[in-house]
Amino acid sequence: MGTSPRQKKIREERGLMFSPGRPSIAWRQDRVRFWEAIAAGAKTREAAVAAGISEPVAHRWFKHAGGVNPRLAPTTSGRYLS
């Protein structure tokens, strides 16, 4: 099963796509700040600003957690694989 000529042309025009890879440790710190703001009584939009993330991401985190703080530790220990 090969690649069609049309698909090959699209891939050539598009070039290499950037892959951000695994989220950095800053991603975890952003979540901690977001949930701290929520715990302090901030709305999702205000918590997003406090955490320095976009509003859609904040809504996604809130929805994914079911509106309940997952109690993330501010940092990870070296005991577990990253």
C-alpha positions as MATLAB code, in Angstrom:
seq = 'MGTSPRQKKIREERGLMFSPGRPSIAWRQDRVRFWEAIAAGAKTREAAVAAGISEPVAHRWFKHAGGVNPRLAPTTSGRYLS';
ca = [
       0.000    0.000    0.000;
       1.712    3.138   -1.221;
       1.241    6.841   -0.946;
      -0.814    8.529   -3.634;
       0.809   11.194   -5.838;
      -1.566   13.782   -4.368;
      -0.499   12.927   -0.819;
       3.188   13.045   -1.810;
       2.684   16.529   -3.271;
       0.956   17.721   -0.084;
       3.811   16.384    2.047;
       6.411   18.084   -0.158;
       4.641   21.451    0.027;
       4.001   21.217    3.726;
       7.561   20.358    4.647;
       8.470   19.049    8.051;
       5.866   19.590   10.726;
       6.996   20.760   14.133;
       6.188   18.397   16.980;
       6.232   19.976   20.420;
       6.887   16.611   22.047;
       6.203   16.001   25.693;
       5.051   19.014   27.740;
       7.777   20.559   29.847;
       7.812   20.849   33.629;
       6.493   24.400   33.145;
       3.269   22.814   31.940;
       2.841   21.237   35.398;
       3.584   24.534   37.132;
       0.953   26.210   34.950;
      -1.610   23.660   36.077;
      -0.674   24.147   39.724;
      -1.109   27.939   39.366;
      -4.402   27.421   37.547;
      -5.846   25.198   40.288;
      -4.553   27.505   43.029;
      -6.475   30.363   41.395;
      -9.608   28.215   41.118;
      -9.278   27.254   44.809;
      -9.002   30.960   45.664;
     -12.398   31.525   44.021;
     -11.371   32.756   40.582;
     -13.490   31.990   37.537;
     -11.945   29.813   34.830;
     -11.147   32.856   32.668;
      -9.403   34.646   35.574;
      -7.518   31.485   36.553;
      -6.274   31.169   32.968;
      -4.834   34.679   33.126;
      -3.213   33.922   36.498;
      -1.631   30.756   35.117;
      -0.560   32.388   31.858;
      -2.514   29.997   29.636;
      -5.252   30.472   27.067;
      -8.886   30.366   28.063;
      -9.709   27.283   25.928;
      -6.891   25.354   27.627;
      -8.186   26.387   31.050;
     -11.693   25.203   30.188;
     -10.264   21.915   28.898;
      -8.299   21.328   32.122;
     -11.338   22.173   34.237;
     -13.614   19.897   32.218;
     -11.096   17.043   32.120;
     -10.747   17.131   35.926;
     -14.517   17.265   36.379;
     -14.202   20.603   38.154;
     -12.276   18.976   40.995;
      -8.709   19.958   41.834;
      -6.452   16.958   41.078;
      -4.084   18.104   43.875;
      -0.934   18.230   41.779;
       2.292   18.688   43.683;
       4.126   21.889   42.643;
       7.184   19.859   41.649;
       7.944   16.258   40.837;
      10.399   14.252   42.854;
      13.327   12.462   41.246;
      11.880    9.185   42.438;
       9.611    8.704   39.438;
      10.365    8.600   35.749;
       9.682   11.783   33.874;
];
